[in-house]
Amino acid sequence: MEKKDIHVLMVDDHKMTLVGYSAALQQMSEEVGSYTFTVHHATSFDMALQTLNHTYRNQPLHLVFLDIQLPKGLDLKYQTGEDLGIDIRKRFPDTKILVITTFNNNLLIQNVLESINPEGLLIKGDLTPDTFSQAILEVLDDPPYFSKTVTKYLRKQHIHPYHLDRLDRLILYYISDGKLTKNLPLYVPLSLPGIEKRKKRLKEIFIVEDGNDFDLVRRAKEEGFL
C-alpha cells in the first residue's frame, strides 16, 4: 500500500520538544506503515508565520502541532498560540490542528476549544508514546482526540461563562508590559471606559477582584494566558 505523505508544521518554543515529536512521528511511520511525514519546525511566531507564508503558500498543510505559550514576536497580533491557531483555522480551513500544552486549567481548555475548535487537544502531562501515536492517528483519520485531562473536563461539563478574545489578551499583554490603564487606548482599539470594563471582567475571571494589575498579570501567567 502506498504511504500518504503528511505535511506537518510543529510550533513549540522548546527545540528539544520538537525533536522528540519528530522522532516519535518517524517511529510511528515505520510501525504503522500508512503515513510518512514531512516536518517543519518553528520555535516562535515569526518562524511559524514565515513557514506558513512561504513554504505552505502553494502546497497543502495537513497537520499543525501547536503550543499555547510562545515568546512574543514582531507582530503583536499574536499574543498566544491560541491567536496563531485562530489564524491558521481561517487561512487553512482543511488543516488539522493538534494543540499540545502544559496548561491544564478548565478556563484555558474551554477557551481553546471554543476559539480554535482543534481536531486534537493534549495536555503534555498526559502524553505517553502510546497516547501520542493514538492521538496522531485519530486526528488524521477520525477526529477529535482529547487526552484524559481534557476528557475529564468535558465529562464534568463544567462550562465557564467567559471567553477571552483578542482584545482581552491585548489588554493583558500591555498591562504585563508595564503600560498604565489610562494609556491603554493608545495601544488597544477601545475607549478608556471600554478598557476599564474589560479589566473589571478579567479580574472577575481570574478571581482577583480586589487585586491590582500585578495580581491580574500573575494570575493570567499562571493560567497560561501570558
HELIX and SHEET records of a PDB file:
HELIX    1   1 LYS A   15  VAL A   32  1                                  18    
HELIX    2   2 PHE A   45  GLN A   50  1                                   6    
HELIX    3   3 THR A   51  THR A   55  3                                   5    
HELIX    4   4 GLY A   81  ARG A   91  1                                  11    
HELIX    5   5 ASN A  106  SER A  115  1                                  10    
HELIX    6   6 LYS A  124  ASP A  126  5                                   3    
HELIX    7   7 PRO A  129  ASP A  141  1                                  13    
HELIX    8   8 LYS A  148  LYS A  156  1                                   9    
HELIX    9   9 ARG A  166  SER A  176  1                                  11    
HELIX   10  10 THR A  181  LEU A  186  5                                   6    
HELIX   11  11 LEU A  192  ILE A  205  1                                  14    
HELIX   12  12 ASP A  213  GLU A  222  1                                  10    
SHEET    1   A 6 TYR A  35  ALA A  42  0                                        
SHEET    2   A 6 LYS A   4  VAL A  11  1                                        
SHEET    3   A 6 LEU A  63  LEU A  66  1                                        
SHEET    4   A 6 LYS A  96  THR A 101  1                                        
SHEET    5   A 6 GLY A 120  ILE A 123  1                                        
SHEET    6   A 6 TYR A 145  PHE A 146  1                                        
END                                                                             
